[in-house]
Amino acid sequence: MAVTIKDVAKLADVAPSTVSRVIANHSRISEATKRKVKKAMEQLGYHPNQNARSLASQSTQTIGLVMPSSGDVVFQNPFFSMVLQGISEGSHKNKYAMYLTTGKSDVETFEAVIRMVQGKRVDGLILLNSKVEDKLISYLRRRDFPFVVIGKPFKDAEEITHVDNDNVRAMREATEYLIDYGHRKIAFIGGSLELMVTVDRLDGYKQALNKANIPIKNEYILHGEFLREGGQDAVSELMALEQRPTSLVVVDDLMALGVLSTLDELGVKVPEEISVVSFNNVLLSEMSKPPLTSMDINIFDLGYQATRSLIEKIENRAEPTKRIIIPHKLVERQSCSHQVPLPSDDQNADEFEIV
C-alpha cells in the first residue's frame, strides 16, 4: 500500500495537518518539528503528491523560462547554459521546477508564452533577454503576471523587476582598457540593436571614445548574431577596410572566438597586430588561442538572482519592484598588447618619441 500523510503523522507523533504544513513549508511550524516530520517521511519513503498540492493551492511550483527566439543562439552560446545553471540552482533550492519555451520566431515565442500564462502552466516567468519595444513585457504587465527580466527593460525600467549588469559602464571600462594600451583605432562588434544589452554596450563604447577625444567611425561599428559566425563576418569586413582597426571590443565570447579564427586565417596576429577584448568570460575565453581578455559579468549570479526575485514575487504579490545590478570584472589574459603610435596615426609625427 502507498504511504500516506497519516502514516507519516503517526510515526512523527504529530497531527496529519502538521505534516501538511511541513510539506508546505509553513512559517509557523518550528524547525524541530519540521526535522522530525521530514525524518519520518524519509524513513517511510513518502513523497508528496505534487499534482494534488497544485490543485489545492492553485500553484504549479513551476517557473517558466522564455528563451530567445533563435534556437541556434540558445543551443550554441555558452552564456545560456551558464545562466540556466544559476536559474536551476535557485529553483531547486526553493523546490520549484522549470518549464522552458522558445520558438523559431518572435511570434512563435509570444504564442508559447500566452499558452503558458493562460493555461496556468507556470507561476511566473523569467525573460532571458530584454528587447527594444518588447511585446512580451507589455503583455505580462497587462495580465499582472509575475515576471523578472534578465537585462534592462527598454521602457518603465523602474516599474519592472530586473537583474542586469551595468553594461554601459562595463563596456566603457573595456574600451578605456584598450585606450590605456595606446589604441585609438578601436572597433566595436556587437549583437542586434533590438537587444538592450547591445544598445547599452554601444553607448559605453561611444562614451569612452568621446572622453578620450577619439573620433567615432561608423565603419568601425558592426553588428551580428551572438554566434561564432557573427564574429567571423564582422571582422572580415573590418579587415577589408583601408584603415584597419588596431583593436576590437567584442560583446560576446562566442563571437570573439569567430573573430580569432578569422584573424588566424587572414594571417593577422593577436595580440601583436590587433588586440581583442571580449565579454562574458565563459570557459571558451580561457581556452582560446590566445586566451581572451574578457569582462566577467557573473552569468551564474544573473540567473540565480533572477530566480530568487521571481519566487519572492510569486509568493508575495506585494513584493516591491527591484533593480539588481550584478558586478563585473575584467579578466586580463593574452589577447591585448600595447600599441606603438606611428606617424600615420591621427596626430603629428613630432609628438612621438622615436624608439
Secondary structure, DSSP 4 states (H G I P E B T S, - for coil): ----HHHHHHHHTS-HHHHHHHHTT-TTS-HHHHHHHHHHHHHHT----HHHHHHHHT---EEEEE--S-HHHHHH-HHHHHHHHHHHHHHHHTT-EEEEE--SSHHHHHHHHHHHHHTT--SEEEESS-BTT-HHHHHHHHHT--EEEES--SS-GGGS-EEE--HHHHHHHHHHHHHHTT---EEEEE--TTBHHHHHHHHHHHHHHHHTTPPP-GGGEEE--SSHHHHHHHHHHHHTSSS--SEEEES-HHHHHHHHHHHHHTT--TTTT-EEEEES--HHHHHSSSPPEEEE--HHHHHHHHHHHHHHHHH-TTPPP-EEE---EEE--SS--PPPP-TTSSS-GGGS---
